[in-house]
Amino acid sequence: MMIAILVLQFFLGMYVNLFVSFNAINSLSMIMFNIPMIIMIHMMMGFLILGLSIFIFMLSVMKQNNLLSIIAFISIILVIIAGVSGIEFLFSENNIFSYSMALSFIILFLMQFIYLYKLLTIKDRQ
């Protein structure tokens, strides 16, 4: 499920990157009134991904599998980096934040496939 949501988030992010124009936001109060709806949806999907990452981490800890827990924890860190970079990009339009957001997203996407692979191979061994 997480991978499907990440794919949807990718397409939303590409749409925002290619077709939405906005000026750098100067204050927090402008966020609620000047951001196009597609960016708000993109941000809400990010919060959903963060919640799912925390949920996956908790499940990994309950399974008492150190490798899955480490992968899930790294995923949480990557989601936070992508989110903070996205918010910083809204305020500054500095491309380094866009790059950081994209890079952490790509690594997060790969980590989810590694997590899924490890989860499936662990089940096969038992």
KEKE-3310 file (N, C-alpha, C; in steps of 0.2 Angstrom, whole numbers, plus 5000, padded with zeros to 4 digits):
npx = (5004:5010:5019:5011:5005:5016:5019:5008:5010:5022:5017:5009:5018:5026:5017:5015:5028:5029:5018:5012:5013:5020:5023:5037:5033:5031:5026:5019:5006:5002:5002:4990:4981:4987:4992:4990:4977:4982:4995:4992:4985:4996:5004:4996:4996:5009:5009:5001:5010:5020:5013:5010:5023:5027:5018:5022:5035:5032:5025:5036:5045:5037:5037:5049:5061:5076:5082:5071:5066:5076:5077:5064:5064:5074:5067:5057:5065:5069:5056:5054:5064:5061:5049:5052:5061:5053:5044:5053:5057:5045:5045:5057:5060:5072:5082:5090:5083:5072:5079:5084:5072:5067:5078:5078:5065:5066:5076:5068:5058:5065:5069:5057:5054:5065:5062:5050:5054:5063:5054:5046:5055:5058:5046:5046:5056:5052)
npy = (4994:5006:5008:5011:5023:5031:5031:5038:5050:5054:5057:5067:5076:5078:5084:5096:5102:5104:5111:5120:5136:5147:5161:5163:5160:5172:5173:5163:5165:5167:5155:5147:5154:5157:5146:5134:5122:5109:5108:5108:5096:5088:5090:5085:5072:5069:5070:5059:5049:5050:5046:5033:5028:5028:5020:5008:5006:5004:4992:4984:4985:4978:4965:4962:4962:4967:4971:4975:4985:4995:4998:5003:5014:5022:5025:5034:5045:5049:5053:5064:5072:5075:5081:5093:5099:5101:5111:5121:5124:5130:5142:5148:5145:5139:5129:5119:5114:5108:5098:5091:5086:5078:5069:5062:5057:5047:5039:5034:5028:5017:5011:5006:4996:4988:4985:4978:4967:4961:4958:4949:4938:4935:4929:4918:4910:4906)
npz = (5000:5004:4994:4983:4987:4987:4973:4968:4975:4969:4956:4958:4963:4952:4944:4951:4950:4937:4931:4940:4945:4957:4968:4980:4996:5009:5022:5036:5037:5024:5018:5020:5011:4998:4992:4979:4977:4973:4978:4992:4993:4989:5000:5011:5007:5009:5024:5026:5021:5030:5042:5039:5038:5051:5057:5050:5055:5069:5068:5063:5074:5084:5078:5081:5073:5069:5057:5048:5057:5057:5043:5042:5051:5045:5034:5039:5043:5030:5025:5033:5030:5016:5018:5026:5017:5006:5012:5015:5002:4997:5004:5000:4986:4982:4973:4978:4989:4982:4975:4986:4992:4981:4980:4993:4992:4981:4987:4998:4991:4986:4998:5002:4993:4996:5010:5008:5000:5010:5020:5013:5011:5024:5028:5020:5025:5037)
capx = (5000:5014:5022:5006:5004:5022:5018:5003:5014:5027:5014:5007:5024:5028:5012:5016:5034:5029:5012:5010:5018:5019:5029:5039:5029:5034:5024:5015:4999:5000:5002:4983:4977:4990:4994:4985:4975:4986:5000:4989:4984:5003:5007:4992:4999:5016:5008:4999:5016:5023:5009:5011:5030:5028:5015:5026:5040:5029:5024:5043:5047:5033:5039:5056:5065:5080:5083:5065:5065:5081:5074:5058:5067:5077:5061:5054:5069:5068:5050:5054:5069:5057:5044:5055:5064:5047:5042:5058:5056:5039:5047:5063:5061:5079:5082:5093:5077:5068:5083:5084:5065:5067:5083:5075:5059:5069:5079:5063:5055:5069:5069:5051:5055:5070:5058:5045:5058:5065:5048:5044:5060:5058:5041:5047:5061:5048)
capy = (5000:5012:5010:5014:5030:5034:5032:5044:5056:5055:5060:5074:5081:5080:5089:5103:5104:5106:5115:5125:5142:5151:5165:5161:5162:5176:5172:5157:5166:5167:5148:5145:5158:5158:5140:5131:5116:5103:5108:5106:5089:5085:5091:5080:5065:5068:5068:5052:5044:5050:5042:5026:5026:5027:5013:5002:5006:5001:4985:4981:4984:4973:4959:4961:4961:4973:4974:4978:4991:4999:5001:5008:5020:5026:5028:5039:5050:5051:5057:5070:5076:5077:5086:5099:5102:5104:5117:5126:5126:5134:5148:5151:5143:5138:5123:5114:5110:5104:5092:5087:5083:5073:5063:5058:5053:5042:5034:5032:5023:5011:5008:5003:4990:4983:4982:4973:4961:4958:4955:4942:4933:4932:4925:4912:4906:4903)
capz = (5000:5004:4987:4978:4989:4985:4966:4968:4977:4964:4950:4961:4964:4945:4941:4954:4948:4929:4929:4945:4947:4963:4971:4986:5002:5013:5029:5037:5035:5017:5016:5019:5006:4992:4989:4975:4980:4971:4983:4998:4992:4989:5007:5014:5005:5013:5030:5026:5020:5037:5047:5037:5039:5058:5058:5048:5060:5075:5066:5063:5081:5087:5075:5084:5068:5069:5050:5046:5061:5054:5037:5043:5054:5040:5030:5043:5042:5023:5024:5037:5026:5010:5020:5028:5011:5003:5015:5014:4995:4997:5007:4996:4979:4981:4970:4982:4993:4978:4974:4992:4992:4976:4982:4998:4990:4978:4992:5002:4987:4985:5004:5003:4990:5000:5015:5005:4999:5016:5023:5010:5012:5031:5029:5017:5029:5043)
cpx = (5004:5017:5017:5005:5010:5022:5013:5006:5019:5023:5011:5013:5027:5024:5014:5023:5033:5024:5010:5015:5015:5025:5031:5035:5033:5032:5020:5008:4997:5000:4994:4979:4980:4993:4989:4983:4979:4992:4998:4988:4991:5006:5003:4994:5005:5014:5005:5005:5019:5020:5010:5018:5031:5024:5019:5032:5038:5028:5031:5046:5043:5035:5046:5061:5070:5081:5077:5064:5070:5079:5068:5060:5070:5072:5058:5058:5069:5062:5051:5059:5065:5052:5047:5058:5058:5044:5047:5058:5050:5041:5053:5063:5068:5079:5085:5088:5073:5072:5083:5078:5065:5072:5080:5069:5062:5072:5073:5059:5059:5069:5063:5051:5060:5066:5053:5049:5060:5059:5046:5049:5060:5052:5042:5052:5057:5043)
cpy = (5006:5013:5013:5021:5034:5036:5038:5050:5058:5059:5067:5079:5083:5085:5096:5106:5107:5111:5120:5130:5146:5155:5162:5164:5166:5175:5166:5159:5166:5159:5146:5149:5158:5152:5136:5124:5110:5103:5106:5099:5085:5085:5086:5073:5064:5067:5061:5047:5044:5046:5034:5023:5024:5021:5007:5001:5002:4994:4981:4980:4978:4966:4957:4959:4967:4976:4978:4985:4996:5002:5005:5014:5025:5029:5034:5046:5053:5055:5063:5075:5079:5082:5093:5103:5105:5111:5123:5128:5131:5142:5152:5150:5141:5130:5117:5110:5106:5097:5088:5083:5077:5067:5059:5054:5047:5036:5030:5026:5016:5007:5004:4996:4985:4980:4977:4966:4957:4955:4949:4937:4930:4928:4918:4907:4903:4898)
cpz = (5000:4997:4982:4980:4987:4977:4965:4970:4972:4958:4952:4961:4957:4942:4944:4951:4941:4928:4934:4946:4953:4965:4978:4991:5007:5021:5030:5036:5028:5014:5015:5013:4999:4989:4985:4978:4979:4976:4990:4998:4992:4996:5012:5013:5009:5020:5031:5025:5027:5042:5045:5038:5047:5060:5056:5053:5066:5074:5066:5070:5085:5084:5078:5079:5067:5062:5048:5050:5058:5048:5038:5046:5049:5035:5033:5042:5035:5022:5027:5033:5020:5012:5022:5021:5007:5006:5014:5006:4994:4999:5003:4989:4977:4979:4974:4987:4988:4976:4980:4993:4987:4978:4987:4996:4986:4982:4996:4998:4986:4992:5005:4999:4993:5006:5013:5004:5005:5020:5020:5011:5019:5032:5026:5021:5035:5042)
residu = (MET:MET:ILE:ALA:ILE:LEU:VAL:LEU:GLN:PHE:PHE:LEU:GLY:MET:TYR:VAL:ASN:LEU:PHE:VAL:SER:PHE:ASN:ALA:ILE:ASN:SER:LEU:SER:MET:ILE:MET:PHE:ASN:ILE:PRO:MET:ILE:ILE:MET:ILE:HIS:MET:MET:MET:GLY:PHE:LEU:ILE:LEU:GLY:LEU:SER:ILE:PHE:ILE:PHE:MET:LEU:SER:VAL:MET:LYS:GLN:ASN:ASN:LEU:LEU:SER:ILE:ILE:ALA:PHE:ILE:SER:ILE:ILE:LEU:VAL:ILE:ILE:ALA:GLY:VAL:SER:GLY:ILE:GLU:PHE:LEU:PHE:SER:GLU:ASN:ASN:ILE:PHE:SER:TYR:SER:MET:ALA:LEU:SER:PHE:ILE:ILE:LEU:PHE:LEU:MET:GLN:PHE:ILE:TYR:LEU:TYR:LYS:LEU:LEU:THR:ILE:LYS:ASP:ARG:GLN)
# end
